[in-house]
């Protein structure tokens, strides 16, 4: 579902369905969902971080006001991803 949201703002509308389809059938994603360790939360946080990075990029390209809340949320999520991925190794 998260990859569907990222593709809905990043690419054309048909790409979100294709990306969700490939994510659902991806052997790597299926393997990680069956793994005993908790890899799905860092994967979700990485997708959410990518979503926020695309929003920041769109704000810069359209010359809108840069939203500090989006930057702050992006920073917090990236910090959480760093903490989770270093503790899993």
PyMOL Python script that loads the backbone (N, CA, C, O; Angstrom):
from pymol import cmd

cmd.read_pdbstr("""\
ATOM      1  N   UNK A   1       0.814  -1.185   0.000  1.00  0.00           N
ATOM      2  CA  UNK A   1       0.000   0.000   0.000  1.00  0.00           C
ATOM      3  C   UNK A   1       0.863   1.257   0.000  1.00  0.00           C
ATOM      4  O   UNK A   1       0.513   2.255  -0.630  1.00  0.00           O
ATOM      5  N   UNK A   2       1.979   1.209   0.699  1.00  0.00           N
ATOM      6  CA  UNK A   2       2.853   2.376   0.766  1.00  0.00           C
ATOM      7  C   UNK A   2       3.510   2.644  -0.584  1.00  0.00           C
ATOM      8  O   UNK A   2       3.655   3.799  -0.984  1.00  0.00           O
ATOM      9  N   UNK A   3       3.901   1.605  -1.274  1.00  0.00           N
ATOM     10  CA  UNK A   3       4.514   1.792  -2.589  1.00  0.00           C
ATOM     11  C   UNK A   3       3.494   2.337  -3.583  1.00  0.00           C
ATOM     12  O   UNK A   3       3.859   3.050  -4.518  1.00  0.00           O
ATOM     13  N   UNK A   4       2.238   2.011  -3.391  1.00  0.00           N
ATOM     14  CA  UNK A   4       1.150   2.553  -4.202  1.00  0.00           C
ATOM     15  C   UNK A   4       1.068   4.068  -4.011  1.00  0.00           C
ATOM     16  O   UNK A   4       0.902   4.808  -4.981  1.00  0.00           O
ATOM     17  N   UNK A   5       1.182   4.526  -2.773  1.00  0.00           N
ATOM     18  CA  UNK A   5       1.134   5.957  -2.490  1.00  0.00           C
ATOM     19  C   UNK A   5       2.323   6.713  -3.046  1.00  0.00           C
ATOM     20  O   UNK A   5       2.173   7.826  -3.549  1.00  0.00           O
ATOM     21  N   UNK A   6       3.506   6.118  -2.960  1.00  0.00           N
ATOM     22  CA  UNK A   6       4.694   6.777  -3.499  1.00  0.00           C
ATOM     23  C   UNK A   6       4.582   6.929  -5.015  1.00  0.00           C
ATOM     24  O   UNK A   6       4.904   7.985  -5.560  1.00  0.00           O
ATOM     25  N   UNK A   7       4.134   5.899  -5.681  1.00  0.00           N
ATOM     26  CA  UNK A   7       4.012   5.978  -7.137  1.00  0.00           C
ATOM     27  C   UNK A   7       2.871   6.872  -7.577  1.00  0.00           C
ATOM     28  O   UNK A   7       2.892   7.386  -8.695  1.00  0.00           O
ATOM     29  N   UNK A   8       1.882   7.070  -6.730  1.00  0.00           N
ATOM     30  CA  UNK A   8       0.775   7.940  -7.127  1.00  0.00           C
ATOM     31  C   UNK A   8       1.207   9.395  -7.214  1.00  0.00           C
ATOM     32  O   UNK A   8       0.640  10.158  -7.996  1.00  0.00           O
ATOM     33  N   UNK A   9       2.213   9.800  -6.415  1.00  0.00           N
ATOM     34  CA  UNK A   9       2.674  11.179  -6.512  1.00  0.00           C
ATOM     35  C   UNK A   9       3.910  11.328  -7.385  1.00  0.00           C
ATOM     36  O   UNK A   9       4.218  12.435  -7.829  1.00  0.00           O
ATOM     37  N   UNK A  10       4.621  10.243  -7.639  1.00  0.00           N
ATOM     38  CA  UNK A  10       5.878  10.346  -8.376  1.00  0.00           C
ATOM     39  C   UNK A  10       5.730  10.134  -9.876  1.00  0.00           C
ATOM     40  O   UNK A  10       6.429  10.779 -10.658  1.00  0.00           O
ATOM     41  N   UNK A  11       4.833   9.242 -10.295  1.00  0.00           N
ATOM     42  CA  UNK A  11       4.750   8.866 -11.699  1.00  0.00           C
ATOM     43  C   UNK A  11       3.324   8.960 -12.199  1.00  0.00           C
ATOM     44  O   UNK A  11       2.453   9.489 -11.508  1.00  0.00           O
ATOM     45  N   UNK A  12       3.085   8.464 -13.367  1.00  0.00           N
ATOM     46  CA  UNK A  12       1.748   8.502 -13.953  1.00  0.00           C
ATOM     47  C   UNK A  12       0.840   7.486 -13.249  1.00  0.00           C
ATOM     48  O   UNK A  12       1.340   6.558 -12.613  1.00  0.00           O
ATOM     49  N   UNK A  13      -0.487   7.646 -13.352  1.00  0.00           N
ATOM     50  CA  UNK A  13      -1.419   6.846 -12.538  1.00  0.00           C
ATOM     51  C   UNK A  13      -1.331   5.333 -12.718  1.00  0.00           C
ATOM     52  O   UNK A  13      -1.544   4.599 -11.754  1.00  0.00           O
ATOM     53  N   UNK A  14      -1.028   4.849 -13.902  1.00  0.00           N
ATOM     54  CA  UNK A  14      -0.971   3.399 -14.093  1.00  0.00           C
ATOM     55  C   UNK A  14       0.236   2.775 -13.392  1.00  0.00           C
ATOM     56  O   UNK A  14       0.232   1.578 -13.106  1.00  0.00           O
ATOM     57  N   UNK A  15       1.256   3.565 -13.116  1.00  0.00           N
ATOM     58  CA  UNK A  15       2.458   3.008 -12.489  1.00  0.00           C
ATOM     59  C   UNK A  15       2.212   2.591 -11.053  1.00  0.00           C
ATOM     60  O   UNK A  15       2.889   1.695 -10.548  1.00  0.00           O
ATOM     61  N   UNK A  16       1.259   3.223 -10.385  1.00  0.00           N
ATOM     62  CA  UNK A  16       1.017   2.843  -8.993  1.00  0.00           C
ATOM     63  C   UNK A  16       0.449   1.434  -8.890  1.00  0.00           C
ATOM     64  O   UNK A  16       0.781   0.698  -7.960  1.00  0.00           O
ATOM     65  N   UNK A  17      -0.397   1.056  -9.829  1.00  0.00           N
ATOM     66  CA  UNK A  17      -0.959  -0.296  -9.823  1.00  0.00           C
ATOM     67  C   UNK A  17       0.111  -1.318 -10.185  1.00  0.00           C
ATOM     68  O   UNK A  17       0.178  -2.395  -9.592  1.00  0.00           O
ATOM     69  N   UNK A  18       0.941  -0.978 -11.153  1.00  0.00           N
ATOM     70  CA  UNK A  18       2.017  -1.877 -11.568  1.00  0.00           C
ATOM     71  C   UNK A  18       3.018  -2.074 -10.423  1.00  0.00           C
ATOM     72  O   UNK A  18       3.452  -3.196 -10.162  1.00  0.00           O
ATOM     73  N   UNK A  19       3.379  -0.990  -9.746  1.00  0.00           N
ATOM     74  CA  UNK A  19       4.339  -1.100  -8.635  1.00  0.00           C
ATOM     75  C   UNK A  19       3.770  -1.915  -7.477  1.00  0.00           C
ATOM     76  O   UNK A  19       4.482  -2.716  -6.872  1.00  0.00           O
ATOM     77  N   UNK A  20       2.493  -1.715  -7.169  1.00  0.00           N
ATOM     78  CA  UNK A  20       1.873  -2.503  -6.098  1.00  0.00           C
ATOM     79  C   UNK A  20       1.805  -3.979  -6.479  1.00  0.00           C
ATOM     80  O   UNK A  20       1.980  -4.855  -5.631  1.00  0.00           O
ATOM     81  N   UNK A  21       1.551  -4.247  -7.754  1.00  0.00           N
ATOM     82  CA  UNK A  21       1.516  -5.627  -8.235  1.00  0.00           C
ATOM     83  C   UNK A  21       2.886  -6.284  -8.099  1.00  0.00           C
ATOM     84  O   UNK A  21       2.989  -7.409  -7.609  1.00  0.00           O
ATOM     85  N   UNK A  22       3.946  -5.585  -8.534  1.00  0.00           N
ATOM     86  CA  UNK A  22       5.289  -6.147  -8.434  1.00  0.00           C
ATOM     87  C   UNK A  22       5.743  -6.290  -6.985  1.00  0.00           C
ATOM     88  O   UNK A  22       6.470  -7.228  -6.656  1.00  0.00           O
ATOM     89  N   UNK A  23       5.328  -5.380  -6.125  1.00  0.00           N
ATOM     90  CA  UNK A  23       5.701  -5.485  -4.714  1.00  0.00           C
ATOM     91  C   UNK A  23       5.003  -6.673  -4.061  1.00  0.00           C
ATOM     92  O   UNK A  23       5.579  -7.345  -3.205  1.00  0.00           O
ATOM     93  N   UNK A  24       3.767  -6.929  -4.467  1.00  0.00           N
ATOM     94  CA  UNK A  24       3.034  -8.065  -3.894  1.00  0.00           C
ATOM     95  C   UNK A  24       3.612  -9.393  -4.352  1.00  0.00           C
ATOM     96  O   UNK A  24       3.566 -10.372  -3.608  1.00  0.00           O
ATOM     97  N   UNK A  25       4.153  -9.446  -5.559  1.00  0.00           N
ATOM     98  CA  UNK A  25       4.694 -10.691  -6.095  1.00  0.00           C
ATOM     99  C   UNK A  25       6.210 -10.796  -6.016  1.00  0.00           C
ATOM    100  O   UNK A  25       6.791 -11.782  -6.471  1.00  0.00           O
ATOM    101  N   UNK A  26       6.843  -9.802  -5.451  1.00  0.00           N
ATOM    102  CA  UNK A  26       8.296  -9.797  -5.355  1.00  0.00           C
ATOM    103  C   UNK A  26       8.776 -10.904  -4.420  1.00  0.00           C
ATOM    104  O   UNK A  26       8.336 -10.967  -3.272  1.00  0.00           O
ATOM    105  N   UNK A  27       9.662 -11.770  -4.884  1.00  0.00           N
ATOM    106  CA  UNK A  27      10.175 -12.831  -3.999  1.00  0.00           C
ATOM    107  C   UNK A  27      10.915 -12.272  -2.788  1.00  0.00           C
ATOM    108  O   UNK A  27      10.862 -12.851  -1.703  1.00  0.00           O
ATOM    109  N   UNK A  28      11.598 -11.158  -2.971  1.00  0.00           N
ATOM    110  CA  UNK A  28      12.321 -10.549  -1.860  1.00  0.00           C
ATOM    111  C   UNK A  28      11.358 -10.022  -0.801  1.00  0.00           C
ATOM    112  O   UNK A  28      11.588 -10.213   0.393  1.00  0.00           O
ATOM    113  N   UNK A  29      10.277  -9.357  -1.227  1.00  0.00           N
ATOM    114  CA  UNK A  29       9.298  -8.836  -0.271  1.00  0.00           C
ATOM    115  C   UNK A  29       8.565  -9.974   0.442  1.00  0.00           C
ATOM    116  O   UNK A  29       8.286  -9.884   1.637  1.00  0.00           O
ATOM    117  N   UNK A  30       8.259 -11.034  -0.287  1.00  0.00           N
ATOM    118  CA  UNK A  30       7.598 -12.183   0.337  1.00  0.00           C
ATOM    119  C   UNK A  30       8.538 -12.853   1.331  1.00  0.00           C
ATOM    120  O   UNK A  30       8.115 -13.254   2.415  1.00  0.00           O
ATOM    121  N   UNK A  31       9.807 -12.975   0.967  1.00  0.00           N
ATOM    122  CA  UNK A  31      10.791 -13.569   1.877  1.00  0.00           C
ATOM    123  C   UNK A  31      10.926 -12.736   3.153  1.00  0.00           C
ATOM    124  O   UNK A  31      10.960 -13.283   4.255  1.00  0.00           O
ATOM    125  N   UNK A  32      11.002 -11.404   3.000  1.00  0.00           N
ATOM    126  CA  UNK A  32      11.142 -10.554   4.180  1.00  0.00           C
ATOM    127  C   UNK A  32       9.898 -10.592   5.063  1.00  0.00           C
ATOM    128  O   UNK A  32      10.003 -10.472   6.284  1.00  0.00           O
ATOM    129  N   UNK A  33       8.734 -10.756   4.464  1.00  0.00           N
ATOM    130  CA  UNK A  33       7.519 -10.824   5.279  1.00  0.00           C
ATOM    131  C   UNK A  33       7.431 -12.138   6.045  1.00  0.00           C
ATOM    132  O   UNK A  33       6.770 -12.197   7.082  1.00  0.00           O
ATOM    133  N   UNK A  34       8.077 -13.187   5.563  1.00  0.00           N
ATOM    134  CA  UNK A  34       8.062 -14.479   6.238  1.00  0.00           C
ATOM    135  C   UNK A  34       9.227 -14.655   7.208  1.00  0.00           C
ATOM    136  O   UNK A  34       9.252 -15.613   7.980  1.00  0.00           O
ATOM    137  N   UNK A  35      10.168 -13.758   7.172  1.00  0.00           N
ATOM    138  CA  UNK A  35      11.351 -13.847   8.020  1.00  0.00           C
ATOM    139  C   UNK A  35      10.975 -13.621   9.481  1.00  0.00           C
ATOM    140  O   UNK A  35      10.039 -12.880   9.781  1.00  0.00           O
ATOM    141  N   UNK A  36      11.702 -14.257  10.377  1.00  0.00           N
ATOM    142  CA  UNK A  36      11.405 -14.135  11.801  1.00  0.00           C
ATOM    143  C   UNK A  36      11.794 -12.765  12.349  1.00  0.00           C
ATOM    144  O   UNK A  36      11.232 -12.311  13.345  1.00  0.00           O
ATOM    145  N   UNK A  37      12.741 -12.115  11.710  1.00  0.00           N
ATOM    146  CA  UNK A  37      13.139 -10.783  12.156  1.00  0.00           C
ATOM    147  C   UNK A  37      12.143  -9.756  11.647  1.00  0.00           C
ATOM    148  O   UNK A  37      11.329 -10.038  10.767  1.00  0.00           O
ATOM    149  N   UNK A  38      12.220  -8.579  12.206  1.00  0.00           N
ATOM    150  CA  UNK A  38      11.263  -7.537  11.859  1.00  0.00           C
ATOM    151  C   UNK A  38      11.852  -6.608  10.797  1.00  0.00           C
ATOM    152  O   UNK A  38      12.350  -5.529  11.117  1.00  0.00           O
ATOM    153  N   UNK A  39      11.796  -7.023   9.554  1.00  0.00           N
ATOM    154  CA  UNK A  39      12.309  -6.225   8.465  1.00  0.00           C
ATOM    155  C   UNK A  39      11.232  -5.364   7.812  1.00  0.00           C
ATOM    156  O   UNK A  39      11.556  -4.433   7.076  1.00  0.00           O
ATOM    157  N   UNK A  40       9.970  -5.654   8.065  1.00  0.00           N
ATOM    158  CA  UNK A  40       8.919  -4.914   7.379  1.00  0.00           C
ATOM    159  C   UNK A  40       8.801  -3.482   7.885  1.00  0.00           C
ATOM    160  O   UNK A  40       8.477  -2.590   7.101  1.00  0.00           O
ATOM    161  N   UNK A  41       9.049  -3.232   9.150  1.00  0.00           N
ATOM    162  CA  UNK A  41       8.983  -1.865   9.666  1.00  0.00           C
ATOM    163  C   UNK A  41      10.064  -0.974   9.056  1.00  0.00           C
ATOM    164  O   UNK A  41       9.737   0.130   8.619  1.00  0.00           O
ATOM    165  N   UNK A  42      11.330  -1.387   8.999  1.00  0.00           N
ATOM    166  CA  UNK A  42      12.306  -0.539   8.307  1.00  0.00           C
ATOM    167  C   UNK A  42      11.978  -0.351   6.822  1.00  0.00           C
ATOM    168  O   UNK A  42      12.218   0.723   6.270  1.00  0.00           O
ATOM    169  N   UNK A  43      11.435  -1.383   6.174  1.00  0.00           N
ATOM    170  CA  UNK A  43      11.076  -1.244   4.766  1.00  0.00           C
ATOM    171  C   UNK A  43       9.948  -0.219   4.608  1.00  0.00           C
ATOM    172  O   UNK A  43       9.973   0.584   3.675  1.00  0.00           O
ATOM    173  N   UNK A  44       8.981  -0.237   5.490  1.00  0.00           N
ATOM    174  CA  UNK A  44       7.901   0.740   5.455  1.00  0.00           C
ATOM    175  C   UNK A  44       8.425   2.144   5.724  1.00  0.00           C
ATOM    176  O   UNK A  44       8.005   3.100   5.072  1.00  0.00           O
ATOM    177  N   UNK A  45       9.332   2.272   6.673  1.00  0.00           N
ATOM    178  CA  UNK A  45       9.895   3.585   6.978  1.00  0.00           C
ATOM    179  C   UNK A  45      10.728   4.124   5.821  1.00  0.00           C
ATOM    180  O   UNK A  45      10.734   5.331   5.580  1.00  0.00           O
ATOM    181  N   UNK A  46      11.429   3.255   5.105  1.00  0.00           N
ATOM    182  CA  UNK A  46      12.199   3.695   3.948  1.00  0.00           C
ATOM    183  C   UNK A  46      11.264   4.180   2.843  1.00  0.00           C
ATOM    184  O   UNK A  46      11.545   5.186   2.193  1.00  0.00           O
ATOM    185  N   UNK A  47      10.168   3.481   2.629  1.00  0.00           N
ATOM    186  CA  UNK A  47       9.200   3.909   1.617  1.00  0.00           C
ATOM    187  C   UNK A  47       8.574   5.240   2.029  1.00  0.00           C
ATOM    188  O   UNK A  47       8.368   6.112   1.185  1.00  0.00           O
ATOM    189  N   UNK A  48       8.270   5.405   3.311  1.00  0.00           N
ATOM    190  CA  UNK A  48       7.712   6.663   3.795  1.00  0.00           C
ATOM    191  C   UNK A  48       8.714   7.806   3.667  1.00  0.00           C
ATOM    192  O   UNK A  48       8.338   8.936   3.354  1.00  0.00           O
ATOM    193  N   UNK A  49       9.967   7.513   3.905  1.00  0.00           N
ATOM    194  CA  UNK A  49      11.016   8.516   3.730  1.00  0.00           C
ATOM    195  C   UNK A  49      11.137   8.935   2.264  1.00  0.00           C
ATOM    196  O   UNK A  49      11.328  10.113   1.961  1.00  0.00           O
ATOM    197  N   UNK A  50      11.025   7.973   1.371  1.00  0.00           N
ATOM    198  CA  UNK A  50      11.055   8.283  -0.060  1.00  0.00           C
ATOM    199  C   UNK A  50       9.862   9.140  -0.456  1.00  0.00           C
ATOM    200  O   UNK A  50       9.999  10.063  -1.259  1.00  0.00           O
ATOM    201  N   UNK A  51       8.684   8.839   0.106  1.00  0.00           N
ATOM    202  CA  UNK A  51       7.482   9.635  -0.150  1.00  0.00           C
ATOM    203  C   UNK A  51       7.693  11.090   0.257  1.00  0.00           C
ATOM    204  O   UNK A  51       7.357  12.005  -0.495  1.00  0.00           O
ATOM    205  N   UNK A  52       8.250  11.302   1.447  1.00  0.00           N
ATOM    206  CA  UNK A  52       8.485  12.662   1.921  1.00  0.00           C
ATOM    207  C   UNK A  52       9.563  13.364   1.109  1.00  0.00           C
ATOM    208  O   UNK A  52       9.480  14.572   0.885  1.00  0.00           O
ATOM    209  N   UNK A  53      10.571  12.627   0.668  1.00  0.00           N
ATOM    210  CA  UNK A  53      11.615  13.227  -0.159  1.00  0.00           C
ATOM    211  C   UNK A  53      11.049  13.685  -1.505  1.00  0.00           C
ATOM    212  O   UNK A  53      11.448  14.730  -2.020  1.00  0.00           O
ATOM    213  N   UNK A  54      10.143  12.926  -2.065  1.00  0.00           N
ATOM    214  CA  UNK A  54       9.499  13.332  -3.318  1.00  0.00           C
ATOM    215  C   UNK A  54       8.647  14.579  -3.097  1.00  0.00           C
ATOM    216  O   UNK A  54       8.624  15.468  -3.948  1.00  0.00           O
ATOM    217  N   UNK A  55       7.942  14.655  -1.958  1.00  0.00           N
ATOM    218  CA  UNK A  55       7.153  15.843  -1.644  1.00  0.00           C
ATOM    219  C   UNK A  55       8.047  17.072  -1.503  1.00  0.00           C
ATOM    220  O   UNK A  55       7.689  18.152  -1.974  1.00  0.00           O
ATOM    221  N   UNK A  56       9.204  16.921  -0.861  1.00  0.00           N
ATOM    222  CA  UNK A  56      10.149  18.031  -0.723  1.00  0.00           C
ATOM    223  C   UNK A  56      10.654  18.466  -2.091  1.00  0.00           C
ATOM    224  O   UNK A  56      10.747  19.661  -2.372  1.00  0.00           O
ATOM    225  N   UNK A  57      10.978  17.502  -2.940  1.00  0.00           N
ATOM    226  CA  UNK A  57      11.458  17.807  -4.283  1.00  0.00           C
ATOM    227  C   UNK A  57      10.383  18.517  -5.106  1.00  0.00           C
ATOM    228  O   UNK A  57      10.692  19.457  -5.839  1.00  0.00           O
ATOM    229  N   UNK A  58       9.140  18.087  -4.997  1.00  0.00           N
ATOM    230  CA  UNK A  58       8.061  18.747  -5.724  1.00  0.00           C
ATOM    231  C   UNK A  58       7.847  20.172  -5.227  1.00  0.00           C
ATOM    232  O   UNK A  58       7.553  21.065  -6.023  1.00  0.00           O
ATOM    233  N   UNK A  59       7.990  20.396  -3.926  1.00  0.00           N
ATOM    234  CA  UNK A  59       7.871  21.757  -3.406  1.00  0.00           C
ATOM    235  C   UNK A  59       8.976  22.654  -3.941  1.00  0.00           C
ATOM    236  O   UNK A  59       8.730  23.822  -4.243  1.00  0.00           O
ATOM    237  N   UNK A  60      10.178  22.132  -4.061  1.00  0.00           N
ATOM    238  CA  UNK A  60      11.300  22.923  -4.569  1.00  0.00           C
ATOM    239  C   UNK A  60      11.125  23.216  -6.054  1.00  0.00           C
ATOM    240  O   UNK A  60      11.361  24.342  -6.492  1.00  0.00           O
ATOM    241  N   UNK A  61      10.714  22.222  -6.833  1.00  0.00           N
ATOM    242  CA  UNK A  61      10.566  22.413  -8.274  1.00  0.00           C
ATOM    243  C   UNK A  61       9.406  23.332  -8.637  1.00  0.00           C
ATOM    244  O   UNK A  61       9.479  24.051  -9.634  1.00  0.00           O
ATOM    245  N   UNK A  62       8.345  23.320  -7.851  1.00  0.00           N
ATOM    246  CA  UNK A  62       7.203  24.192  -8.145  1.00  0.00           C
ATOM    247  C   UNK A  62       7.342  25.553  -7.478  1.00  0.00           C
ATOM    248  O   UNK A  62       6.428  26.375  -7.546  1.00  0.00           O
ATOM    249  N   UNK A  63       8.465  25.790  -6.844  1.00  0.00           N
ATOM    250  CA  UNK A  63       8.784  27.061  -6.172  1.00  0.00           C
ATOM    251  C   UNK A  63       7.754  27.432  -5.117  1.00  0.00           C
ATOM    252  O   UNK A  63       7.468  28.608  -4.890  1.00  0.00           O
ATOM    253  N   UNK A  64       7.212  26.423  -4.487  1.00  0.00           N
ATOM    254  CA  UNK A  64       6.320  26.692  -3.371  1.00  0.00           C
ATOM    255  C   UNK A  64       7.139  26.935  -2.116  1.00  0.00           C
ATOM    256  O   UNK A  64       8.356  26.752  -2.093  1.00  0.00           O
ATOM    257  N   UNK A  65       6.450  27.343  -1.097  1.00  0.00           N
ATOM    258  CA  UNK A  65       7.109  27.550   0.185  1.00  0.00           C
ATOM    259  C   UNK A  65       7.536  26.187   0.729  1.00  0.00           C
ATOM    260  O   UNK A  65       6.746  25.244   0.746  1.00  0.00           O
ATOM    261  N   UNK A  66       8.765  26.093   1.164  1.00  0.00           N
ATOM    262  CA  UNK A  66       9.278  24.835   1.712  1.00  0.00           C
ATOM    263  C   UNK A  66       8.657  24.637   3.087  1.00  0.00           C
ATOM    264  O   UNK A  66       8.761  25.493   3.966  1.00  0.00           O
ATOM    265  N   UNK A  67       8.009  23.489   3.252  1.00  0.00           N
ATOM    266  CA  UNK A  67       7.312  23.205   4.513  1.00  0.00           C
ATOM    267  C   UNK A  67       8.284  22.594   5.509  1.00  0.00           C
ATOM    268  O   UNK A  67       8.858  21.531   5.270  1.00  0.00           O
ATOM    269  N   UNK A  68       8.455  23.272   6.612  1.00  0.00           N
ATOM    270  CA  UNK A  68       9.380  22.820   7.649  1.00  0.00           C
ATOM    271  C   UNK A  68       8.903  21.524   8.295  1.00  0.00           C
ATOM    272  O   UNK A  68       9.722  20.699   8.700  1.00  0.00           O
ATOM    273  N   UNK A  69       7.594  21.336   8.396  1.00  0.00           N
ATOM    274  CA  UNK A  69       7.062  20.117   9.019  1.00  0.00           C
ATOM    275  C   UNK A  69       7.424  18.876   8.199  1.00  0.00           C
ATOM    276  O   UNK A  69       7.709  17.821   8.766  1.00  0.00           O
ATOM    277  N   UNK A  70       7.414  18.996   6.874  1.00  0.00           N
ATOM    278  CA  UNK A  70       7.778  17.857   6.026  1.00  0.00           C
ATOM    279  C   UNK A  70       9.262  17.543   6.190  1.00  0.00           C
ATOM    280  O   UNK A  70       9.643  16.376   6.275  1.00  0.00           O
ATOM    281  N   UNK A  71      10.098  18.574   6.234  1.00  0.00           N
ATOM    282  CA  UNK A  71      11.527  18.350   6.442  1.00  0.00           C
ATOM    283  C   UNK A  71      11.803  17.702   7.788  1.00  0.00           C
ATOM    284  O   UNK A  71      12.622  16.790   7.894  1.00  0.00           O
ATOM    285  N   UNK A  72      11.111  18.182   8.818  1.00  0.00           N
ATOM    286  CA  UNK A  72      11.320  17.638  10.150  1.00  0.00           C
ATOM    287  C   UNK A  72      10.860  16.190  10.241  1.00  0.00           C
ATOM    288  O   UNK A  72      11.541  15.359  10.842  1.00  0.00           O
ATOM    289  N   UNK A  73       9.713  15.883   9.650  1.00  0.00           N
ATOM    290  CA  UNK A  73       9.230  14.506   9.636  1.00  0.00           C
ATOM    291  C   UNK A  73      10.170  13.596   8.850  1.00  0.00           C
ATOM    292  O   UNK A  73      10.415  12.457   9.248  1.00  0.00           O
ATOM    293  N   UNK A  74      10.690  14.097   7.741  1.00  0.00           N
ATOM    294  CA  UNK A  74      11.659  13.329   6.939  1.00  0.00           C
ATOM    295  C   UNK A  74      12.920  13.036   7.757  1.00  0.00           C
ATOM    296  O   UNK A  74      13.459  11.931   7.701  1.00  0.00           O
ATOM    297  N   UNK A  75      13.377  14.015   8.502  1.00  0.00           N
ATOM    298  CA  UNK A  75      14.565  13.833   9.335  1.00  0.00           C
ATOM    299  C   UNK A  75      14.321  12.810  10.439  1.00  0.00           C
ATOM    300  O   UNK A  75      15.191  11.987  10.724  1.00  0.00           O
ATOM    301  N   UNK A  76      13.157  12.854  11.056  1.00  0.00           N
ATOM    302  CA  UNK A  76      12.829  11.906  12.121  1.00  0.00           C
ATOM    303  C   UNK A  76      12.727  10.487  11.576  1.00  0.00           C
ATOM    304  O   UNK A  76      13.237   9.546  12.184  1.00  0.00           O
ATOM    305  N   UNK A  77      12.074  10.335  10.441  1.00  0.00           N
ATOM    306  CA  UNK A  77      11.916   8.997   9.859  1.00  0.00           C
ATOM    307  C   UNK A  77      13.257   8.436   9.419  1.00  0.00           C
ATOM    308  O   UNK A  77      13.517   7.248   9.607  1.00  0.00           O
ATOM    309  N   UNK A  78      14.118   9.269   8.837  1.00  0.00           N
ATOM    310  CA  UNK A  78      15.445   8.782   8.453  1.00  0.00           C
ATOM    311  C   UNK A  78      16.273   8.386   9.666  1.00  0.00           C
ATOM    312  O   UNK A  78      17.050   7.433   9.602  1.00  0.00           O
ATOM    313  N   UNK A  79      16.117   9.101  10.761  1.00  0.00           N
ATOM    314  CA  UNK A  79      16.819   8.728  11.992  1.00  0.00           C
ATOM    315  C   UNK A  79      16.317   7.386  12.518  1.00  0.00           C
ATOM    316  O   UNK A  79      17.108   6.559  12.972  1.00  0.00           O
ATOM    317  N   UNK A  80      15.000   7.172  12.457  1.00  0.00           N
ATOM    318  CA  UNK A  80      14.446   5.888  12.883  1.00  0.00           C
ATOM    319  C   UNK A  80      14.920   4.745  11.991  1.00  0.00           C
ATOM    320  O   UNK A  80      15.218   3.656  12.482  1.00  0.00           O
ATOM    321  N   UNK A  81      14.989   4.985  10.697  1.00  0.00           N
ATOM    322  CA  UNK A  81      15.489   3.959   9.776  1.00  0.00           C
ATOM    323  C   UNK A  81      16.925   3.611  10.115  1.00  0.00           C
ATOM    324  O   UNK A  81      17.299   2.438  10.121  1.00  0.00           O
ATOM    325  N   UNK A  82      17.727   4.616  10.395  1.00  0.00           N
ATOM    326  CA  UNK A  82      19.120   4.363  10.757  1.00  0.00           C
ATOM    327  C   UNK A  82      19.215   3.547  12.035  1.00  0.00           C
ATOM    328  O   UNK A  82      20.025   2.624  12.126  1.00  0.00           O
ATOM    329  N   UNK A  83      18.398   3.877  13.016  1.00  0.00           N
ATOM    330  CA  UNK A  83      18.423   3.140  14.285  1.00  0.00           C
ATOM    331  C   UNK A  83      17.975   1.697  14.087  1.00  0.00           C
ATOM    332  O   UNK A  83      18.608   0.773  14.598  1.00  0.00           O
ATOM    333  N   UNK A  84      16.889   1.501  13.349  1.00  0.00           N
ATOM    334  CA  UNK A  84      16.383   0.141  13.138  1.00  0.00           C
ATOM    335  C   UNK A  84      17.338  -0.719  12.314  1.00  0.00           C
ATOM    336  O   UNK A  84      17.552  -1.888  12.633  1.00  0.00           O
ATOM    337  N   UNK A  85      17.906  -0.151  11.268  1.00  0.00           N
ATOM    338  CA  UNK A  85      18.760  -0.973  10.410  1.00  0.00           C
ATOM    339  C   UNK A  85      20.091  -1.284  11.077  1.00  0.00           C
ATOM    340  O   UNK A  85      20.659  -2.346  10.825  1.00  0.00           O
ATOM    341  N   UNK A  86      20.600  -0.413  11.903  1.00  0.00           N
ATOM    342  CA  UNK A  86      21.863  -0.728  12.584  1.00  0.00           C
ATOM    343  C   UNK A  86      21.643  -1.730  13.714  1.00  0.00           C
ATOM    344  O   UNK A  86      22.561  -2.472  14.063  1.00  0.00           O
ATOM    345  N   UNK A  87      20.449  -1.765  14.288  1.00  0.00           N
ATOM    346  CA  UNK A  87      20.203  -2.729  15.365  1.00  0.00           C
ATOM    347  C   UNK A  87      19.894  -4.126  14.808  1.00  0.00           C
ATOM    348  O   UNK A  87      20.019  -5.115  15.530  1.00  0.00           O
ATOM    349  N   UNK A  88      19.496  -4.216  13.542  1.00  0.00           N
ATOM    350  CA  UNK A  88      19.184  -5.518  12.947  1.00  0.00           C
ATOM    351  C   UNK A  88      20.416  -6.274  12.473  1.00  0.00           C
ATOM    352  O   UNK A  88      20.371  -7.489  12.279  1.00  0.00           O
ATOM    353  N   UNK A  89      21.505  -5.561  12.289  1.00  0.00           N
ATOM    354  CA  UNK A  89      22.702  -6.194  11.751  1.00  0.00           C
ATOM    355  C   UNK A  89      23.413  -7.001  12.784  1.00  0.00           C
ATOM    356  O   UNK A  89      24.447  -7.604  12.494  1.00  0.00           O
TER     357      UNK A  89
END
""", "prot")
cmd.dss("prot")
cmd.show_as("cartoon", "prot")
cmd.util.cbc("prot")
cmd.orient("prot")
